Each structure stands twice: as structure tokens, then as C-alpha cells.
Amino acid sequence: MRGNIPIPEIPHGEDLWLIVFVTSVRERRTQQGRLFCDASARNATGTITLKIWGEILETQKEMKPGLWGITGKLETFQDRSQFVVAEYRPITIEQYREHQKADPRLPRAYTFDIETITLPDFRERVGPQLERLMRLGNMRTEQQQRYLEDIAAEEERCYALGSLSATSGRVLSIALHVGPIPGLEFPGLGPEVSEHVFGIDRDGYEQDEKRALQDFVGFMKDFDPECDELVGHNIIGFDLPFIFQRCLAHSIKVRPFVNLADYNVRGVFDTMHRWWLGARRQVSLDDIAWALGIESSKTADVEGSKVFDLYQAGKLDLIREYNLNDVRVTRKVYERMVASFGR
């Protein structure tokens, strides 16, 4: 039996052995009810999908994320290659290093959050848009009342809300925490925990949006949705689309990290969706944090609805710290969810 062949060079149908880092394991059943596990694995040469049938699982230790030696062969099912495992056993970090000549690259969790601000030029569009809505009878009753009472005030309110769309708003800052995926930590091995902010520097000075987006995308160039995770609150519905829509606005050539067309987006852990067990319903990060006994990122002076006023007042340092605190709270919620629900 041959062994330790580079993953891209594995031949179909030949029995062999591999040394891998398993990053995730999911229990499934066929339409006929036959038990099996799907697993994602990687080593220094690439990534691979594993399939372990129930009868193999019954005779072995439970497979969990970690370092494993496996035997089996590469097969094709529904035009997709997968390594069908015949046997597996845990290995040490020393054994991995001996065969791979490198440390395993541990999966990373990229927890992030964005703050956005309305584009200055959008102010010229607000008045005509509201006037048109009113004329066509398409304005909601409560907005119509506000508009008739004070047109200027309603225009200003709608202008501030322009930050919620990438057609009328832009990215002000992106806060990012990089750390291990809970449960996949190995003493003495990375990834190192680090924090970054794109868009507002440490001294509280604003950076150009295009440069901030380019720096963020460049930082994320090694993100691998097969093992790493993007973590955030409502990032599927807001943050991720907003970032790439603004990249498009600046003609930044970039391939989106993930496919948001998938119902269960590979490589994304959205805390809002996980709170609802996958349902597409709304809940604020602050409410979840309160329910879990986690200190809020909001203060009397700084919270999401005050970002516009803080920006107008030139208090970008406060926005930067609030953005980072939101990410820190999200990371704590993520850790609690993984501990309870798994990945």
C-alpha cells in the first residue's frame, strides 16, 4: 500500500494511506437510511473530502477534528471526488511533522464587523426620492406623517439611513479578530490571536475607503472556506454583501470569499442564523449577548445608531473602538454557540 501521496496527485481506486488534519465532521444518512460521516481534511499538500461509512465508525474510535492517519481510496460520487476511509487512527503532532515536513495549518476564525456611513452625494438624491414616493402614494403612513410635519427633518433622517445600503453608503471601518476555531486549539501551535481595523487608524484618522477595502481583501487572501470560518452577526445578510458591493463600486478586482447563494454557506458562521438554528430571522447581537450574560459593546455614548453623529463630530476613535468591541462580543457569542451546538 502506497502512502502520503500529495493530495492533488492521489489516483482513483488505489488503496493508500494519508496523514491529515481533519477540520470538521458531519454525521449524515443516505436516502435509504445508511449512516455515514462526511469530513473535511487537509495537510501541507491540499484539502480533501472524506467519507466514513457507519460500519467503519462502529469499529473505530469516534472521529473528531484533529490529527489522523487514514487508509482508503479515492472514489467519485455524483461527479465529486471523495476519499472513502477504510481505517483511521489518531496521530501525534510529531508524526504529522515527520511525514509532512511542516506544522499543520490550523483552521482560523475571522470574526469581523463593519461600520458604514452615508455617501455625501446621496444627500442630493434624498429630496427627489421622497417627493416621488409621496407623489406616487408609495410612502408608508408613518413616514408620510413625518414628511408632512417636517420635510427637512425627514430628509435628514433618510440621509442618515443611507448607510444601510451599499448604493447610498460606504464602508467606514472593518474590525477583525483572527483566532483559533474553538475546539481546534493545539498548545504551541497557531493561529496567533490578533486584532485589526481597516478604515480608521490607531490615531483615529480616517483612511480612504478603496484603500481600506484593498487592505482587507489582501489580508484575507489566504482564507480557505473548506477549513477556515468567517464569523459575524448578520454577515450573510449585510456585512459580506456590503463589502463586495463597495469593491464593485471601486472597480476592485476580487473574488468573493464564499457563495451566499448556498442556504448553508460553507465557511460562514453567522451568529444571528445560529441563534435561530438556521432560520432566516432577526435578533440583535446586543440581545443575544444580554441573554448569555456577556457584557454589551454598547455604552451610553457609543452604539450603532450614534455612529453617524459621532462621525459628524469627528470622533472616529470612538467609532473604531466600538467596532472592535462589537467583534469581541461576537467572538464570545461564537465560542458559546460552538460549545453548545458545535460547528
Buried (B, 14 or more C-beta within 10 A) or exposed (E): EEEBBEBEEBEEEEEBBBBBBBBBBEEEEEEEEEBBBBBBBBBBBBBBBBBBBBEBBEEEEEBEBBBBBBBBBBEEEEEEEBBBBBEBEEBEBEEBBEBBEEBBBBBBBBBBBBBBBBBEEBBEBBBEEBBEBBEEEEBEEEBBEBBEEEBEEBBBBBBBBBBEBBEBBBBBBBBBBBBBBBBBEBEEBBBEEEBBBBBBBEEBEBBEBBEBBBBBBEBBEEBBBBBBBBBBBBBBBBBBBBBBBBBEBBEEEBEEBBEBEEEEBEBBBBBBBBBEEEEEEEBEBBEBBEEBEBEBBBEEEBBBEBBBEBBEEEBBBBBBBBBBBBBBBBBBBBBBBBEEEEB
